[in-house]
């Protein structure tokens, strides 16, 4: 069936290759460029491919998944496929020895059948970006710093901050995505003020969620507010007293809250305790 198959590929140096069988219907083919291979079939016209390729090239400084989503969205809007869009997917892999799972599934999102698949895919991507990619960018930044690549580390830090800002500005982002982002930030001790804001949004959406309250407790603890963390953990445990995990959290915060506050330097060679 090779005459009805299509393939695009890049080698390790970025050289492209592509193949389109002669029995593909309507206009079918591809565009090859440095670090770029695009294939399409059942297109309304060959000029559609040029429009999509130019769009991807014009936003080359944005993350790859962003660029793919822009192209897919444009393709649906201009009715690139003469049959209309019914499905959409994004699959991106990254290589990092410390995150082997990213090699095949750094981003893997798909909508298999729907009237407006790219809109659904965009919503999936926004939630995934907050819940998973913020943490991934911070992890990659750390890896690049340890590898001596300061420029890439700075880029990953910037993308993490941008993704957090986008998540907090997204009024329809699902509460679980906000909560996951806050937990990941707390675990890494990063952007704790923004993490707290995310927990407040999540709790407002689902005030009875013990998971969200537990995340808020973790953020407060990381901010150095053990007493507030304890109160939040006790609030969560009161809803489900048999929960062994929440019991352990309360015990942990009880110990931490009982510890004396560390001295705070006054700048005059002396120290005083926090009030």
N, C-alpha and C positions, 0 to 999 in steps of 0.2 A: 503493500500500500504506500510505497514511498512517493508516488506521484500525487498523493493527497496529504502529504505531511509538510510541516514547516518547522524550521529550526533557526535559532539565533544563538550566538555564543561569543564570548571574549576570552582570549588567552591571558596568561598571567601578566603579559606586558601591555594589555589593553587593545591588542589587535583584534578586529571584529571578523566574524564570518557569519554567513547566513545562507539558507536554502529554502526555496519555495517550489513545491511540485507543480507540474504543468496542468494538473487536473483540478487545482483549487478553483472555486467558483468566484464569479464577479471579479473585481480587481483585487489581486492578492500579490504581495511582494514585501520588500523591506528596504530599509535605509541603513547603510553602514558608514560609520565615521570613527575617529579615534575615541576609544573608550565608550563606544556607543553602538548598539545594535537594536533595531526596531523592526518587528514583523507585524503584518496585519493581513487579514483575509476577509472576504465578503464586504469589502469597502465600497462605498458609493462612488468614489473616484480616487485616482492616484494622488491628487493634490491634497487630499486629507492627510496623508502620511507626512507630507512636507509641513503642513500646519502644526501637527503634533510634534514633530521633531524640532522645529524651530522653537516651540513653546518650552520644551525640555531644556534646550540649549540656553535659552534666555534666563533661566533661573538656576544656573549651574552652581551657585553658591549655597543653595538650600539643601537640606538633607535629601538623600535619594528618595525616600518614601514620599516626602512632600512633592517632589517633582513628578513621581509616578502618579500620585493622586490628582495633581493638576492636569496631567495629560489625559487620564481616564475621564475626568469630569468634563474636560473640553470635548473629548471624543463623543461622549453621550450627548452633550448640548448641540453639537453641530451635526448629529446623526451620521457619524462616520460609518457605522455599520448600517447598511441599507435595511436590515431587518429590525433595527432598534436594539437598544441595550437591554440585556436580561441578566447579566452576571458581571462581576468585577472582582479582582483579587490583587493583592500585593504580597510578594514574597521577597524578603531581603535577607541575605546572610552576611555575617561579619566574622572575621578570624581574630580570636583572642584566646591564648592558652589558658587564661583564667576563667573564661566563660565558653567552654566547648560547645554548649548547647546553641550558641549564637550562629555557629557555622551554617546550619541549615534552617534555623527558625529565629533569627533576630527579630524579624517581623513576619508574621504569617496571618493574613486576614483575608476573608473571602465572603462574597455574597453570591450564592449559587442561582437564585432565581428571584426576580423582583422587578416591579415596574420602574423603579428609579434606583438601580443598584449602587451607583457611585455616591449618592447621598447617604445611603445606609453605610457604605464602606467608610465614608468620611467620618461619620459618627463613631464607628468602631475605632478608627484610627485615633481620634481625639481622646477617647477613653483609654486606649492602649498606651498612647504617648504619655499620659499622666501616670497611669498605674505602673508601667514597666520601663518606659524609655528614659524618664528622669533619672531613675536609679542606674540604668545602663550607662547613660552619659557620664555620671559621676564615677562609676567603676572604670570606664574606659579612660577617663581623665587621670585617675590614679595610676592605671597601668602605663599610660604614656609618660607620666612623670617619672615613674620608676625606671622606664626604658630610656630616659634622657631626652624625650621628644616634648619639649615645653610648648611648642606651637600647637601641636595637636591636643595636648592636655588643655590648653587655654580654650581651644575651639569647643571641646566637649563640655567644659565648664560653662561656657556661654550658651551652648545649646540646652544644657540642663536648666539654667536660669530662664531662658526664653520659654521653655516648655512649661515651667512652673507658672510663669506669668500668664501664659496663654490659658492654662487650666483654671487659674483663679479668675480670669476674665470671662470664662465660658459659663454663662448662666444656666445652661442646660446639661452640663457635664454630670453624669450619674454619680450619686453619693459614694458608691463603692470605689470608683476610680479616684475620687478625692481622698478617701480614706487610705487607699493603698499608697497613693503618693505621699501622704503625710507619714505613714509608717516607715516607708523606705527612707525618707528624709531624716526622720528621727533616728533610725538605725545607723545612719551615716553621720549624724551630728551636723547636718547641712541645712541651711535656710530654715531654721526652726520657727521663726516668726511666720513665714509663709506656710509652714507645716501646721502651725496652730490655727491659722485662718482656714486652712482646708478642713481641719477637724471640726471647726465650728460650722462650716457649711454642711458637712456630712451629717453632723448631729442634728442640725436644724431640719434636715430632710427626713431623717429617721431617728427621732429622739429616744426610742426604746431599744436601739441597737447596742448591745453590750460590747460588740466588736469595735464600734466607733468610739464608745466611751473609753475602752481600753487603749485605743490608739491615742486619744487625747491625754490619757494618763502618762503614756510613754513620752509624748512630746513635752509635757510639763516637767517630767523628770529630767529629760535631756536639757531643758532650759534652766536646771538648777532649782526647781520648785518642787521638792520632794513632798512637802506637806499637801500641796494641791494635787499632786499625782496620787497620793494616798487617798484623798477624799474622792477622787474620780474612780479609783479602783474599788473603793468601798461601795460607791453608788452602783457600779456595774455588778458587783457580787450580790448586792441586796436584791437584784432582779432574779438571779439564779443561784441561790446559796449552795447547791450541791456541786457547782462547777469547780473542779480541782485546779484548773489553770488559773481562774480568777482568785481562788484562795491563795495560790502561791504568789500571785502578783501583790495581793494585799500584804502578805507577810514580808515580801521583799521591800515594799515601799515603807512599811512600818519601821523596818531596820534603818532604811536610808533617812527617813524623816527624823529619827531619833539621834542621828549623828550631829555633832556640833557643826555649825556653819563655818566654812573656811574663812580665814582672816582676809580682809580687804585692805590693800595698801592705800595709805592716804597721800602718798607722795612726799612725806616728810620723814621717812625713815621709821614710821610707826605703823601699827596696824590696828584695826578695830573689827569687831564682828558685825556681820550683817544684821540689821534690825528685823 
